[in-house]
Amino acid sequence: MPRIGLCQVTSSDEPDTNLKLIREGVAEAAGQGARIVVFPEAAMARFGIPLGPIAEPLDGPWATAVAGIAAEYDVLIVAGMFTPSEDGRVKNTLLITGLGEHRGYDKIHLYDAFGFRESDTVAPGSSLARFTVDDVTYGVATCYDLRFPELFRAHGEAGAAAVLVPASWGAGEGKREQWEVLARARALDSGTWVVAVGQADPAATGVTVNPKAPTGIGHSLVSDGFGRMSASLGSAPETVVVDIDPEIAEKARIATGALANRRL
């Protein structure tokens, strides 16, 4: 049965420092048998700082270092980073590396909401990304993508057993409730497991961040295709390892008919 590590961390504004967090998280998760280890969006560097100066291509030193960690522990790592865009902005990229993979998913839906305009500095992606580990297919999505069921349905229709969702969720009234209900709803929409891994709440460890930036609330969670939570974290940094059963995803798709009975 696939075993996935959720590494809820508080990223700093220094990419090299955050590599240490990734190594520590991977060591802990791999030590518990995780085959895939998921870190939040903006794991390379937190939001609230200039992103252009730190953006690197997927063959740059930061992503290469993460690939080295994945190879050392024989796992696949999913972690948020920033890559350059041709228009002078950056792309909000999920690095997918290890077990024969090294590529990225560029966040499609940008967080132009709740008074924040991600599109001012970030260029959107346009293509979905999936990968296979040990004969199980996974999709990926990033943070604000969680509000758009079509993306998750596409992964479910393609046979994904789980969608991995790194995030750096914005704080505010009702935002935790939205995060939790959206993750569970997307699992129901798609008949997949949703593994939603957020940045920890900086306030939980006394870290000062830009109050206007979406720097995380914690409360990472795992939901199966029936909307049942099998794991739920608190607000502070934490690593949890979970097992997911691909057969439950298939059972959920058949039972709910959410994909087969769609008319629009």
C-alpha positions in Angstrom: 0.0 0.0 0.0 1.5 3.4 -0.9 3.0 5.3 2.0 3.2 9.1 1.8 5.0 11.6 4.0 3.4 14.9 4.7 6.0 17.5 5.8 4.3 20.6 7.2 7.1 23.1 7.7 7.6 26.9 8.0 9.9 27.9 5.2 12.3 30.7 5.6 13.3 33.3 3.0 16.6 31.5 2.4 16.6 28.6 -0.1 19.7 27.0 1.4 18.2 27.0 4.8 15.0 25.4 3.4 17.1 22.6 1.9 18.0 21.6 5.4 14.2 21.4 6.2 13.7 19.2 3.2 16.5 16.9 4.2 15.3 16.6 7.7 11.7 15.9 6.6 12.7 13.3 4.1 14.9 11.5 6.6 12.1 11.3 9.1 9.4 10.3 6.5 11.7 7.8 4.7 12.6 6.3 8.1 8.9 5.4 8.5 8.8 3.8 5.1 7.4 6.7 3.0 7.9 6.3 -0.8 6.7 9.8 -1.6 7.4 12.8 0.5 5.4 16.0 0.0 6.4 19.5 1.1 4.3 22.7 0.9 4.1 25.3 -1.8 6.9 27.8 -1.5 9.1 25.3 0.2 12.1 26.9 -1.7 11.3 30.3 -0.1 8.2 31.7 1.6 5.9 34.3 0.1 6.3 37.9 1.1 9.8 38.4 -0.3 10.9 39.3 -3.9 10.7 36.1 -5.8 12.6 37.0 -9.0 16.0 37.0 -7.4 15.6 33.5 -6.1 13.9 31.8 -9.0 15.9 29.0 -10.7 15.3 26.6 -13.5 14.7 22.9 -12.8 18.3 22.1 -13.6 19.5 24.8 -11.3 21.4 24.2 -8.0 18.3 24.2 -5.7 16.3 21.6 -7.6 19.4 19.6 -8.2 20.1 19.5 -4.5 16.5 18.3 -3.8 17.0 15.6 -6.5 20.1 14.5 -4.7 18.2 14.1 -1.4 15.5 12.1 -3.2 18.2 9.8 -4.7 19.9 9.4 -1.3 16.7 8.3 0.4 15.2 6.5 -2.6 12.0 8.5 -2.6 10.1 10.9 -4.8 9.8 14.4 -3.5 7.2 17.0 -4.3 8.1 20.5 -3.2 7.1 24.0 -4.2 9.7 26.3 -5.8 9.9 29.2 -8.2 11.2 29.1 -11.7 11.9 32.0 -14.2 9.2 33.0 -16.6 10.0 34.4 -20.1 7.8 37.5 -19.4 9.9 38.6 -16.4 7.7 37.1 -13.7 8.3 33.8 -12.1 6.3 30.5 -12.2 5.0 28.9 -9.1 6.3 25.4 -9.7 6.0 22.1 -8.0 9.2 20.2 -8.3 8.6 16.5 -8.8 11.9 14.6 -8.4 13.2 11.2 -7.6 12.5 7.6 -8.7 13.2 8.4 -12.3 11.3 11.7 -12.4 12.6 15.3 -12.5 10.1 17.8 -13.8 7.7 20.5 -12.7 4.1 21.5 -12.6 3.4 25.2 -13.0 0.4 26.4 -10.9 -2.5 27.1 -13.2 -4.9 29.1 -11.0 -3.2 32.1 -9.5 -4.3 33.6 -6.1 -5.9 36.8 -7.2 -8.3 36.8 -4.3 -8.8 38.0 -0.7 -6.8 41.2 -1.5 -3.7 39.4 -2.8 -2.6 39.4 -6.5 -0.3 36.5 -7.2 -0.5 37.2 -11.0 1.4 40.5 -10.5 4.6 38.5 -10.0 3.7 35.0 -11.1 2.9 33.7 -14.6 0.3 30.9 -14.8 0.9 27.4 -16.1 -1.3 25.6 -18.5 -0.7 21.9 -18.3 -1.6 19.2 -15.7 1.0 16.9 -14.4 0.8 13.2 -13.3 3.3 10.6 -12.4 3.4 6.9 -11.5 5.2 5.3 -8.6 5.0 1.5 -8.0 2.1 1.2 -10.5 0.0 3.9 -8.8 -0.8 7.1 -10.6 -0.8 10.5 -8.8 -1.8 14.0 -9.9 -0.7 17.2 -8.4 -2.2 20.6 -7.8 -1.1 23.8 -5.9 -3.0 25.7 -3.2 -5.6 27.9 -5.0 -6.1 25.2 -7.6 -8.1 23.5 -4.7 -11.0 25.8 -5.5 -11.4 24.5 -9.1 -13.0 21.0 -9.3 -12.4 20.5 -13.0 -8.7 20.1 -12.4 -9.3 17.3 -9.9 -11.9 15.6 -12.0 -9.3 15.5 -14.9 -6.9 13.7 -12.6 -9.6 11.3 -11.5 -10.8 10.6 -15.0 -7.1 9.8 -15.9 -7.1 7.2 -13.2 -5.1 9.0 -10.5 -5.5 7.3 -7.1 -4.5 10.5 -5.3 -3.9 14.2 -5.9 -1.1 15.8 -3.9 -1.7 19.4 -3.1 1.1 21.5 -1.6 -0.1 24.9 -0.4 0.7 28.0 1.5 -2.8 28.9 2.5 -3.7 32.5 3.3 -4.8 33.2 6.9 -8.1 34.9 7.8 -11.6 34.5 9.1 -13.0 31.2 7.9 -10.0 30.2 5.9 -9.2 27.1 7.8 -12.8 25.9 7.3 -12.6 26.6 3.6 -9.3 24.7 3.3 -10.7 21.6 5.0 -14.0 21.6 3.2 -12.4 22.2 -0.2 -9.9 19.4 0.2 -12.7 17.0 1.1 -15.0 18.2 -1.6 -12.3 17.8 -4.3 -11.8 14.2 -3.1 -15.5 13.6 -3.5 -15.6 15.4 -6.9 -12.8 13.3 -8.3 -13.0 10.0 -6.5 -9.3 10.3 -5.4 -7.4 10.7 -2.2 -6.5 14.3 -1.6 -3.2 14.8 0.3 -3.1 18.5 1.2 0.1 19.7 2.7 0.3 23.3 3.8 2.9 25.6 5.2 2.8 25.6 9.0 1.4 28.7 10.7 4.4 30.9 11.4 2.7 32.2 14.5 2.9 28.7 16.0 6.6 29.0 16.3 6.9 32.7 16.7 8.2 33.4 13.2 7.6 37.0 11.9 6.4 37.2 8.3 4.8 39.7 5.9 1.3 39.9 7.3 -0.2 40.5 3.8 1.4 37.4 2.2 -0.2 33.9 2.3 2.4 32.2 4.5 0.3 29.3 5.8 -2.1 28.2 8.5 -1.0 24.5 8.9 -3.8 21.9 9.3 -2.6 19.6 6.5 -5.0 16.8 5.9 -5.7 13.6 4.0 -9.1 12.8 2.7 -10.3 9.7 0.8 -12.6 9.7 -2.1 -15.6 9.5 0.2 -14.6 12.7 1.9 -13.4 10.9 5.1 -10.3 12.4 6.7 -7.7 9.9 7.7 -5.2 12.4 8.9 -5.3 16.0 10.2 -2.4 18.0 11.5 -2.3 21.0 13.8 -0.9 24.5 13.1 2.8 23.8 14.0 5.5 22.1 12.0 5.0 18.4 11.9 5.8 15.3 9.8 3.2 12.6 9.4 3.3 9.4 7.3 0.1 7.9 6.0 -1.0 4.9 3.9 -3.4 5.3 1.1 -5.4 2.5 -0.5 -5.9 2.9 -4.3 -8.8 0.5 -4.2 -10.8 3.0 -2.0 -10.3 5.6 -4.8 -11.8 3.2 -7.3 -14.6 2.2 -5.0 -15.4 5.9 -4.4 -15.6 6.7 -8.1 -18.0 3.8 -8.7 -20.2 4.4 -5.6 -20.7 8.2 -6.0 -20.9 8.2 -9.8 -19.5 11.8 -9.6 -17.5 11.3 -12.8 -19.6 8.8 -14.7 -22.9 10.7 -14.2 -21.6 14.2 -15.1 -23.6 16.0 -17.7 -21.8 19.4 -17.9 
